[in-house]
């Protein structure tokens, strides 16, 4: 399997999710995720138990968490590259053989603490190189100082992750969705060791702190995601049972003297063609999901030595997902002058990416402290849409639902899950004519 294409591993629309992992403290100073995982472990009977899938919570980088640091030696969330995992596993095997007296010590190769942990996690949750890893779905909890709100990131071809994202957007219209960077290189993030998964970013939250509203928002949405996977499994199981019954009743069964029963191809077609129906409290919906696909990034103004000459302009800082037009104020230079954004000069495109001269572009992860060392002042993306079929709540009201949809429309009070665990009726962005709603209904199935 090519490492740049993980689509053959992704959980398909006809497959149940058997195992799910919630990971926190992949970055040790992002404490909302750390303490949510600890809370889930303390209350595992109520928080993790689901009828149809095994759910577990893990602390990804306990050493960094103990020191309240992003990482100890290197960024754990950049360690999950197949070649590095294999190379490091071989080094660790050699170390063990030397320790056990089964081999002589050769050339010493230094392995970072995070790389050792990556190999452990890959063995437990993956392995990444396998077409059938141990984990079906992995949600990695993160926090950012940038004003992203709740941001879900995933692989472009991961249909299950998009399905879960669409459902969460239907509950909370402030949730935004983005693809991980694409450009031919293998993504090195923790969720990629599983068949499917996503990064769950929540901000703004200062590193090394916990914010109640964001903690509760994350807890509520994670609970909803797990409930969704559980209902999805039950729907698929019910459809399989009904299809098997219909298959037996709708075709000729030929008894053979050996006791073997043959089933006609027509019967098999009936079983495969039957759509899995949702539970009575929900219904299948085809919708258009708003996606931010990154095309590149912009670095800070720097001098010849690489030191900062300025920082993000106040007009841009905190305005994640706002359009950044040609000539917009981008940086405040330390001498008091301003620097404007010009894509031809400032935008560093990802490999294989291109943008049209007049194409609208959007900035996010603006002024994220952890990205200073990576040379990123903010990420730049284009905004598009992708069609997703998901199981929506029966009372969900999608923006743009028309009366012509009749009984198939999702009628109700339009409530959405809020950061306080209650129900909120919309967002300031919607009321103020900001970004489009994350979901547009296309069809009720």
C-alpha positions in Angstrom: 0.0 0.0 0.0 1.4 3.4 -1.0 2.0 5.5 2.1 0.7 8.6 0.4 -2.8 7.0 -0.2 -4.5 5.7 2.9 -8.0 5.5 1.4 -7.9 1.6 1.2 -7.7 1.6 5.0 -10.5 4.0 5.7 -13.7 2.7 7.3 -16.3 2.5 4.5 -20.0 3.4 4.7 -21.0 -0.2 5.0 -18.5 -1.1 7.8 -19.2 -0.9 11.6 -16.7 0.8 13.9 -15.5 -1.8 16.4 -12.8 0.2 18.2 -12.4 3.9 19.0 -9.7 5.7 20.9 -9.8 9.2 22.4 -6.3 10.6 22.9 -5.2 13.6 24.9 -1.9 15.3 25.7 -0.3 14.5 22.4 1.1 17.9 23.2 1.7 18.0 26.9 0.7 21.6 27.6 -2.7 21.4 25.9 -4.6 20.7 29.1 -8.2 20.6 28.0 -7.6 17.3 26.2 -5.4 15.9 29.0 -8.0 16.5 31.7 -10.9 15.3 29.5 -9.1 12.0 29.0 -8.4 11.8 32.8 -12.1 12.5 33.5 -13.1 9.8 31.0 -10.8 7.3 32.6 -12.2 8.1 36.0 -15.8 7.7 34.8 -15.2 5.1 32.2 -18.5 3.2 32.9 -20.6 6.2 31.8 -18.2 8.1 29.5 -16.6 5.3 27.5 -19.1 2.5 27.5 -21.1 2.0 24.3 -23.2 -1.0 23.3 -21.6 -1.8 19.9 -18.0 -0.5 20.1 -15.0 -0.6 22.4 -13.9 2.8 23.4 -10.7 3.6 25.3 -8.9 6.8 26.3 -5.2 7.3 26.4 -2.6 10.0 27.5 -0.4 10.2 24.4 2.7 11.9 25.9 2.6 11.5 29.7 6.2 12.8 30.1 5.5 16.1 28.4 2.2 16.4 30.3 4.0 15.9 33.6 6.3 18.8 32.6 3.5 20.9 31.2 5.4 21.2 27.9 4.4 20.7 24.3 7.1 18.1 24.0 10.2 17.0 25.7 12.6 16.4 22.7 10.5 16.6 19.5 6.9 17.1 18.4 5.2 13.7 19.0 2.5 14.7 16.4 5.1 14.8 13.7 6.6 11.3 14.5 4.0 9.0 12.8 5.8 8.6 9.5 5.9 5.0 8.3 9.6 4.9 7.4 10.6 6.6 10.8 8.4 4.2 12.8 10.0 1.2 11.0 13.6 2.5 11.4 13.1 3.3 15.1 11.4 0.0 15.8 14.5 -1.8 14.4 16.8 0.4 16.6 14.8 -0.4 19.7 14.8 -4.1 18.8 18.6 -4.0 18.5 18.8 -2.2 21.9 16.7 -4.9 23.5 18.8 -7.6 22.0 22.0 -6.0 23.3 20.5 -5.6 26.8 19.5 -9.3 26.8 22.9 -10.4 25.7 21.7 -11.7 22.3 23.7 -9.2 20.2 26.8 -7.0 20.4 26.4 -3.3 20.6 26.9 -1.6 17.2 26.8 2.0 16.3 24.8 4.0 18.9 21.8 5.7 17.4 20.0 8.2 19.6 16.2 7.9 19.7 14.1 10.7 21.2 11.6 10.1 24.0 8.8 11.1 21.7 9.9 8.8 18.9 10.1 5.9 21.4 6.5 6.7 22.5 5.4 6.9 18.8 6.6 3.3 18.2 4.7 2.2 21.4 1.5 3.9 20.2 1.9 2.6 16.7 2.2 -1.0 18.0 -0.8 -0.6 20.3 -3.2 1.4 18.1 -1.9 0.6 14.6 0.3 -0.4 13.1 0.2 2.3 10.5 1.7 0.2 7.8 -1.0 -2.5 8.2 -4.2 -2.5 6.1 -6.1 -3.6 9.2 -4.7 -1.7 12.3 -6.0 -2.3 15.8 -8.0 0.9 15.9 -10.9 1.8 13.6 -11.4 5.5 14.6 -9.1 7.8 16.6 -9.9 11.3 17.9 -6.9 13.3 19.0 -7.7 16.2 21.3 -5.7 19.4 20.9 -5.8 23.0 21.9 -4.7 26.2 20.3 -4.1 29.8 21.3 -5.5 30.9 17.9 -9.2 31.8 17.7 -10.3 28.8 15.7 -13.2 27.8 17.8 -13.9 24.1 17.4 -12.0 22.9 14.4 -12.0 19.3 13.1 -9.1 18.2 10.8 -8.9 15.0 8.8 -7.7 13.2 5.7 -9.4 14.3 2.5 -10.5 10.8 1.6 -11.8 9.8 5.0 -15.5 9.4 4.5 -16.2 8.3 8.1 -14.4 11.3 9.6 -16.4 13.6 7.3 -19.6 11.8 8.3 -18.9 12.4 12.0 -17.8 16.0 11.3 -21.1 16.7 9.4 -23.1 15.3 12.3 -21.2 17.5 14.8 -21.7 20.5 12.6 -25.4 19.8 12.6 -25.4 20.1 16.4 -23.1 23.1 16.6 -23.0 25.4 13.6 -19.8 27.1 14.9 -17.8 23.9 14.3 -15.4 24.2 11.3 -13.8 21.5 9.2 -10.5 21.4 7.5 -8.4 18.8 5.7 -4.9 17.9 6.9 -2.2 19.3 4.5 -2.0 17.4 1.2 0.8 17.5 -1.3 2.0 14.0 -1.8 3.8 13.7 1.5 2.6 11.3 4.2 0.8 13.0 7.1 2.7 12.4 10.3 -0.2 12.8 12.8 -1.3 10.4 15.5 -4.8 9.6 14.1 -3.2 8.2 10.9 -2.2 5.1 12.8 -5.9 4.2 12.8 -8.1 3.3 9.9 -10.0 6.6 10.2 -9.8 9.6 12.6 -9.5 13.3 13.2 -7.7 16.0 15.1 -10.0 17.9 17.4 -8.6 21.5 17.9 -10.3 23.9 20.3 -9.3 27.5 20.8 -8.5 30.1 21.9 -7.0 28.6 25.0 -3.7 29.6 26.6 -1.3 26.6 26.7 -0.9 25.2 30.2 -4.5 26.1 31.2 -8.0 24.6 31.2 -11.0 26.7 30.1 -14.4 25.5 31.4 -16.4 26.5 28.3 -14.1 24.8 25.9 -13.7 21.8 28.1 -17.4 21.3 28.3 -17.9 21.9 24.5 -15.3 19.3 23.8 -16.7 16.8 26.3 -20.2 17.2 24.8 -19.2 16.9 21.2 -17.0 13.8 22.0 -20.0 12.2 23.7 -22.1 13.0 20.7 -19.5 11.6 18.3 -19.3 8.3 20.3 -23.1 8.1 20.5 -23.2 8.7 16.7 -20.8 5.8 16.0 -22.9 3.6 18.3 -26.1 4.4 16.5 -24.4 4.0 13.2 -23.3 0.5 14.1 -26.8 -0.5 15.3 -28.3 0.8 12.0 -25.8 -1.2 9.9 -26.4 -4.3 12.0 -30.2 -4.0 11.7 -29.9 -3.5 7.9 -27.6 -6.5 7.6 -30.2 -8.7 9.5 -33.1 -7.4 7.4 -31.1 -7.9 4.2 -30.3 -11.5 5.1 -33.9 -12.2 5.9 -35.1 -10.6 2.7 -32.4 -12.5 0.7 -33.6 -15.9 2.0 -37.2 -15.0 1.3 -36.7 -13.6 -2.2 -34.7 -16.2 -4.1 -34.8 -19.9 -4.7 -32.8 -22.0 -2.3 -31.4 -25.2 -3.8 -30.7 -28.0 -1.4 -27.7 -30.2 -2.2 -27.3 -33.7 -1.1 -24.3 -32.8 1.0 -26.4 -30.4 3.1 -24.8 -27.3 1.5 -27.2 -24.6 0.5 -26.5 -22.4 -2.6 -27.7 -18.8 -2.8 -28.4 -17.3 -6.1 -26.5 -14.2 -7.3 -29.9 -12.3 -7.5 -30.3 -12.9 -3.8 -26.8 -11.5 -3.0 -27.6 -8.4 -5.1 -30.7 -7.8 -3.0 -28.7 -8.0 0.2 -26.0 -5.7 -1.0 -28.4 -3.2 -2.5 -30.5 -2.6 0.6 -29.9 0.8 2.2 -29.3 0.8 6.0 -32.1 2.7 7.5 -31.6 5.1 10.5 -33.1 4.8 13.9 -36.7 6.3 14.3 -35.2 9.3 16.2 -33.0 10.2 13.2 -32.8 10.1 9.4 -30.2 10.0 6.7 -29.4 13.3 5.1 -27.2 14.2 2.1 -25.7 17.6 2.8 -23.0 19.9 1.5 -20.3 20.4 4.2 -18.1 23.5 4.1 -14.4 22.6 4.1 -11.2 24.7 4.4 -8.4 23.2 2.4 -5.0 24.6 3.1 -2.9 25.7 0.2 0.1 27.2 2.1 1.2 29.4 4.9 2.7 32.8 5.6 5.8 33.4 7.8 6.5 36.4 10.0 8.7 39.2 8.6 12.2 38.3 9.6 15.7 39.8 9.3 18.7 38.2 7.7 19.4 36.3 11.0 15.9 34.9 11.1 14.7 37.1 14.0 11.2 38.6 13.9 10.9 42.1 12.5 7.2 42.3 13.4 4.1 40.4 14.4 0.6 39.8 13.3 -1.4 43.0 12.8 -4.2 43.7 15.2 -6.7 43.9 12.3 -5.9 40.2 11.5 -5.1 38.7 14.9 -8.0 36.7 16.3 -9.9 36.7 13.0 -9.4 33.0 12.1 -11.3 31.9 9.0 -11.9 35.5 7.8 -11.0 36.2 4.2 -7.6 37.7 3.7 -7.7 39.8 0.6 -4.8 41.1 -1.5 -3.4 44.1 0.3 -5.0 43.4 3.6 -3.1 44.5 6.8 -1.1 41.4 7.9 1.8 42.5 10.0 2.8 45.3 12.4 6.5 45.9 12.0 8.3 46.8 15.2 9.3 50.2 13.9 5.6 51.1 13.7 5.0 50.6 10.0 2.5 48.1 8.6 3.1 45.3 6.1 0.3 44.3 3.8 -0.5 40.8 2.5 0.5 40.1 -1.1 0.1 36.5 -2.1 2.8 36.5 -4.8 5.4 37.7 -2.2 4.1 36.2 1.1 2.3 33.0 0.4 4.4 29.8 0.5 2.4 27.2 -1.3 2.3 23.5 -0.3 3.9 21.1 -2.8 1.5 20.7 -5.7 -0.8 23.5 -4.6 -1.8 26.5 -6.7 -4.2 29.4 -6.4 -5.9 31.6 -8.9 -5.1 35.4 -8.8 -8.6 36.4 -7.7 -9.4 33.3 -5.7 -10.7 34.1 -2.2 -8.3 32.9 0.5 -8.8 32.4 4.3 -6.4 32.5 7.2 -6.5 30.4 10.3 -4.1 29.2 13.1 -3.3 32.9 13.2 -0.4 33.8 15.6 -0.3 30.3 17.1 2.7 30.3 19.5 3.6 26.7 18.7 4.0 27.5 15.1 6.6 30.2 15.5 9.4 27.6 15.5 7.9 26.2 12.3 8.0 29.5 10.5 4.2 29.9 10.3 2.4 33.1 11.2 -0.8 31.8 9.8 -2.1 29.1 7.6 -3.9 30.0 4.3 -6.8 27.9 2.8 -9.4 28.0 0.2 -13.0 27.4 1.1 -15.1 24.7 -0.7 -17.8 22.2 -0.2 -18.0 18.4 -0.2 -21.1 16.2 -0.2 -21.6 14.0 2.9 -24.3 11.6 3.8 -24.9 11.3 7.6 -27.5 10.3 10.1 -29.0 13.6 11.4 -31.3 14.0 14.4 -34.9 14.0 13.3 -35.5 17.5 14.7 -32.5 19.1 13.0 -33.3 22.2 11.0 -30.7 22.7 8.3 -30.1 26.2 6.9 -32.0 26.6 3.6 -34.5 23.8 4.2 -37.5 24.6 2.0 -41.2 23.8 2.5 -41.2 21.9 -0.7 -39.2 19.1 1.0 -42.4 18.3 2.9 -42.4 15.5 5.3 -38.7 14.8 4.5 -37.6 18.2 5.9 -35.9 18.2 9.2 -38.3 20.2 11.3 -37.8 21.3 14.8 -36.6 24.2 16.9 -33.1 24.6 15.4 -31.4 24.1 18.7 -27.7 23.3 18.7 -25.3 22.0 21.4 -23.6 24.9 23.2 -20.3 25.3 25.0 -22.1 25.2 28.4 -23.7 21.9 27.6 -27.1 23.6 27.0 -28.8 24.4 23.8 -28.1 27.6 21.9 -30.1 28.9 19.0 -27.4 30.1 16.6 -24.1 32.0 16.4 -23.1 35.6 16.1 -21.4 34.8 12.8 -24.7 33.6 11.3 -26.6 36.6 12.5 -24.0 39.0 11.4 -23.6 37.7 7.8 -20.2 36.1 8.4 -19.1 32.7 7.1 -21.7 30.4 5.5 -23.3 27.8 7.7 -21.2 24.6 7.8 -24.0 22.4 6.3 -26.5 22.9 3.5 -29.1 20.2 3.1 -29.3 18.6 -0.3 -31.7 15.7 0.2 -33.4 13.7 2.8 -32.9 10.0 2.0 
